[in-house]
Structure formats: structure tokens, C-alpha cells
Amino acid sequence: MTREPIRLVVLISGGGTTLQNLLDRIADGRLRAAVVGVVSSRADAFGLERARRAGVPAVVVPKGQAEATWAAIRGFNPDLVILGGWLNLLPIPDDYRERVLNIHPALLPAFGGRGMYGQRVHEAVLASGVVESGCTVHFADNSYDTGPILVQKRVPVLPTDTPATLAARVFEAECEAYPEAISALASPT
């Protein structure tokens, strides 16, 4: 008997590139999962169009409405909740503890915390002079970037890097790290 694919709900606030990566990997068989729903904090998020094109149901719950966000998530009955560019701290209820994943564009615990997202992270990495960066997949908790780490991928920081070139290299690592973490949780040893 084959196990059902792990059911994912992806939370977005913008372009949905993480959502698209997961959808592509599911479609080509590299990730045994199903995106059963998308929740966006913004009605103008392009990720909603990505969900529509893929036939994935999506809802919009404006920022700051935690109860309504969890009601939408629960309506999809997911195994895991994937924060895919969700830019809001979402309190995690007890029944979803260690069922919500986040990805951060640096090697936590460095360059994490409130206000550290997107280009800000890459600017801070470059300003620090470190020679290595990467990404971290971790369980989300009720603080920024402090939950238990599941997967880290490393990339070099090059002397010629700009925040944009470093971000592109880190995103390539993210495209590997998130599916790896989801697969590990879907098939515990």
C-alpha cells in the first residue's frame, strides 16, 4: 500500500517563487507532496496567480488576522504548513507545533530575527565580510527565526557579489533545501 503524498498549505505574501518551486518539483516527480491550498496575506500577491494556474485553491487573509489565517489553513487539512515568503509573525497553535516550516535566506542563527528578510539579509551578510552564506529550513515557532533547524545549504559569498547576485545564489540553494526538508518529514526514518 502506498502512502498518500504529504499535504501542504503554502503561505505567501508576494511573488510565490517558493510556491512555484514546490509545484514544479511535485509536477516532475522530485517531491512526493500535494499543495492543497495557498493562503496569502495580500490580495495583489502574484503567488495567487501561480496558484490559480496550477489549479490550487487560494484564499486571502489580510495581515494580522491570526485566527482567520488558522481557520483558512485548517480548512485545507494540511500535514505541513509552508511559509513561502510569508512576511508576518504567525503565532503557532499547539496542534500545529512542529508542523510549520520556514526558510530563511542565511545560515541561522546568523542574520536572523525581526526585520531580517529579503534583501536586508543579503546586505547584512555582505556588510559583515563573511565568506559563506546560504539558507536554513527550520520549524517556525512564536519568534522570528529561532525554531529547530532541519536543513542548511551553504553557498560562497564572492568578492564581486551584490545583494542581488548573492540572493540569486541563495535562492538556488533554497530550491533544494525546502523540498529536502519536506521529504525528510514526509518519510521519517
C-alpha positions, 0 to 999 in steps of 0.5 A: 500500500502506498502512502498518500503524498504529504499535504501542504498549505503554502503561505505567501505574501508576494511573488510565490517563487517558493510556491512555484518551486514546490509545484514544479518539483511535485509536477516532475516527480522530485517531491512526493507532496500535494499543495492543497491550498495557498493562503496569502496575506495580500490580495495583489500577491502574484503567488495567487496567480501561480496558484490559480494556474496550477489549479490550487485553491487560494484564499486571502487573509489580510495581515494580522488576522491570526485566527482567520489565517488558522481557520483558512489553513485548517480548512485545507487539512494540511500535514505541513504548513509552508511559509513561502515568503510569508512576511508576518509573525504567525503565532503557532497553535499547539496542534500545529507545533512542529508542523510549520516550516520556514526558510530563511535566506542565511545560515541561522542563527546568523542574520536572523530575527525581526526585520531580517528578510529579503534583501536586508539579509543579503546586505547584512551578510555582505556588510559583515565580510563573511565568506559563506552564506546560504539558507536554513529550513527550520520549524517556525515557532512564536519568534522570528527565526529561532525554531529547530533547524532541519536543513542548511545549504551553504553557498560562497559569498564572492568578492564581486557579489551584490545583494542581488547576485548573492540572493540569486545564489541563495535562492538556488540553494533554497530550491533544494533545501525546502523540498529536502526538508519536506521529504525528510518529514514526509518519510521519517526514518 
